Amino acid sequence: MLKLCLKTINSRSKYDGIVQKRCHLPHGHKGRCDEFPFLRHFYEMDKSVADKIKRDSTMTTGAAWKSEDAGPNRILRWVMLLSDEELKNFGLDMSKLKPGIIAKLREKAADYDSCIEVALKLTWLVYQMEDAPQPPRAIREYLEGFFGQMDFGSTVCEVCKLPISFKLFELAQRGKAEIETCHKNPRLHNAENVGFAHRECNIAQGAKTLDDFYEWIEGILERSGH
Amino acid sequence: MLKLCLKTINSRSKYDGIVQKRCHLPHGHKGRCDEFPFLRHFYEMDKSVADKIKRDSTMTTGAAWKSEDAGPNRILRWVMLLSDEELKNFGLDMSKLKPGIIAKLREKAADYDSCIEVALKLTWLVYQMEDAPQPPRAIREYLEGFFGQMDFGSTVCEVCKLPISFKLFELAQRGKAEIETCHKNPRLHNAENVGFAHRECNIAQGAKTLDDFYEWIEGILERSGH
């Protein structure tokens, strides 16, 4: 695998004491360090796609509002690895949240490196969607160094296995996400376990692993006489 | 079918001008008229179940909050049969709602008689759930007059066809509805088309008809190699 720079990057996040952000440019690169160099192309041509990859990789899902017991807004996944005691130092009192919310937040916890790997994997998959833009050569080779050769148009929904078009991202900008990041096992956030799914497929899968989901719908078809 | 009283019942709802509520006791009954006599037993022993049947039969789904463009709270389904002009007289300005909300509200429209039939059907089904209480004889015979003989323990989820236990209603009281009213065709609210489903089954079905849902998951299993 490609050797990376991995120098720490200073930021002003209050969570910097937990994990130092790092540079993921190739080792010995020229110019400034960059945490997400593989997203540069999308940041230039379609910022919402880059934002989505970064957000889904590094942040928990969260309520769109803020209230004492609904839980915090999206929060960095690695922050959720801290103990209840440590979280209090960041102004987050887990004991005030409902058990269901706590479980959901803790389930989304993941370490920094896993989150970066997820971002890499999702970017690699987006470029292989139907109607996706061609990656610049440097980014293509960089991503292929992690996950193998790209096969353009080959990205399918992890659930229903139908191709996913890059154009569906545009619908999201009009309010409704049609492509969602999907976890084959909803309780594991790492490169191997993530992919994209249609919104309706992701909703149907729910909290089940993909294997359990397929088994479940097999049973449904059997019992309903199909 | 049983001949009903059908005398109008006075109430103080602002919507009384649209539809007059009617008595559904048998024709020539003694005592006071009653719109939902078949729910009396549940109103005595488990009010939340009676409330749910009445609510799901007669009201649209609705936001739990009230804001200008999120749409109104639950509203009587037959009110949604009125024109935009008529609705203004009831303080509801449809032109202020988002197109998606309008479509959803209009889709839930149903006339008064269909709603009563749905309530009858759901009550008949609840008594046939596993672990359900025995209906008083008068209510049993009344409901059987509409939908045929009861077969106790025979009510299954409309989607997955597994039995549904009456005990799941209790979970709803602790915040999470585990049994939902389900429509084989989500755009038809009548006795033939309704039943109960597990929450996760209802969510998986989404806006699809049951036939389309089964076809969809057949395709998923095929493409995923199951």
Interface residues (C-beta under 8 A of the other chain):
Chain A: V159 C160 K161 L162 E200 C201 I203 A204 G206 Y214 W216 I217 E218 G219 I220 L221 R223 S224 H226
Chain B: V159 C160 K161 L162 E200 C201 I203 A204 G206 Y214 W216 I217 E218 G219 I220 L221 R223 S224 H226
